Amino acid sequence: MHAVIKTGGKQYRIETGDTIDVEKLSDVEAGDTVEFDVLSVGDGEDISVGHPLLEDATVSGEVVEHGRGDKKIVFKKKRRKKYRRKHGHRQPYTRVRIEEVEGV
């Protein structure tokens, strides 16, 4: 059984046992259980789609760790003007292991 969840402004297609990196969840610690908003649930041919959310479906996961992604370099340059700016960014994330997907 798979589900589509929404968190951090993004949507993820998940199944039981998957490990995903989502936008940082600041109010949870490693080892805590989190619940996600479910947009749709399906298993092969039978698919239930919410409008916009499914009220009866639940997806729960365990927070594995918090971390920071790889460094992305942002470089701006204007040619022939001696203008160069280099800036780095590391996006924080929360790694979650999906424990249970329950559908309608």
C-alpha positions as CSV (number, residue, x, y, z in Angstrom):
1,M,0.0,0.0,0.0
2,H,1.3,3.4,-0.9
3,A,0.3,6.9,0.1
4,V,1.0,10.5,-1.0
5,I,1.7,12.8,2.0
6,K,2.2,16.5,2.2
7,T,4.7,18.2,4.5
8,G,6.9,21.3,4.2
9,G,5.2,22.4,1.1
10,K,6.2,19.3,-0.8
11,Q,4.5,16.0,-1.6
12,Y,6.0,12.6,-1.2
13,R,4.9,9.1,-2.5
14,I,5.7,6.7,0.3
15,E,5.3,3.1,1.4
16,T,5.8,1.3,4.7
17,G,9.5,1.0,5.5
18,D,10.6,4.0,3.3
19,T,13.1,6.5,4.7
20,I,12.6,10.1,3.4
21,D,14.2,13.4,4.0
22,V,11.7,16.2,4.6
23,E,12.0,19.9,5.4
24,K,13.2,20.3,9.0
25,L,10.6,19.5,11.7
26,S,11.7,21.7,14.5
27,D,9.3,20.6,17.2
28,V,10.3,16.9,17.4
29,E,13.4,15.0,18.6
30,A,15.0,11.9,17.3
31,G,12.9,8.8,18.3
32,D,9.6,10.7,18.3
33,T,6.6,9.7,16.3
34,V,5.1,12.1,13.7
35,E,1.8,12.1,11.8
36,F,1.5,13.4,8.3
37,D,-1.4,14.9,6.2
38,V,-2.6,12.2,3.7
39,L,-3.6,13.3,0.2
40,S,-4.2,9.9,-1.3
41,V,-3.9,6.2,-0.5
42,G,-3.8,3.3,-2.9
43,D,-2.8,-0.3,-3.5
44,G,-2.6,-1.1,-7.2
45,E,-6.1,-0.6,-8.7
46,D,-8.0,0.8,-5.6
47,I,-7.0,4.4,-5.0
48,S,-8.7,6.9,-2.6
49,V,-8.1,10.6,-3.2
50,G,-8.9,13.2,-0.7
51,H,-10.5,16.6,-1.3
52,P,-7.9,17.9,-0.4
53,L,-7.1,15.6,2.5
54,L,-8.2,12.1,3.5
55,E,-9.6,12.2,7.0
56,D,-9.7,8.4,7.7
57,A,-6.2,7.6,6.4
58,T,-3.2,7.9,8.6
59,V,0.6,7.8,8.0
60,S,3.0,7.7,11.0
61,G,6.7,7.7,11.0
62,E,9.6,7.7,13.4
63,V,12.2,10.6,13.4
64,V,15.6,9.0,12.8
65,E,17.8,12.2,12.8
66,H,18.1,15.8,12.0
67,G,20.9,17.0,9.6
68,R,22.0,19.4,7.0
69,G,22.3,18.6,3.3
70,D,25.2,19.1,0.9
71,K,26.5,22.6,0.4
72,K,25.1,24.4,-2.6
73,I,27.2,27.3,-4.0
74,V,25.4,30.4,-5.2
75,F,27.7,32.5,-7.4
76,K,26.8,35.9,-8.9
77,K,28.9,37.7,-11.5
78,K,28.5,40.7,-13.7
79,R,31.1,40.6,-16.5
80,R,33.5,43.5,-17.0
81,K,32.3,45.2,-13.8
82,K,34.5,43.5,-11.1
83,Y,31.4,42.2,-9.4
84,R,31.5,38.7,-7.9
85,R,29.6,37.2,-4.9
86,K,30.0,33.7,-3.6
87,H,27.6,32.3,-1.1
88,G,27.0,28.8,0.2
89,H,23.9,27.2,1.6
90,R,23.1,23.9,3.5
91,Q,19.5,23.1,3.8
92,P,18.4,21.5,7.1
93,Y,16.3,18.3,6.9
94,T,14.7,15.7,9.1
95,R,15.1,12.0,8.2
96,V,11.9,10.0,8.9
97,R,11.3,6.3,8.6
98,I,7.7,5.5,7.7
99,E,6.3,3.0,10.2
100,E,2.7,2.6,9.2
101,V,0.3,3.4,6.3
102,E,-3.3,2.9,7.0
103,G,-5.9,3.6,4.3
104,V,-9.6,3.8,4.0
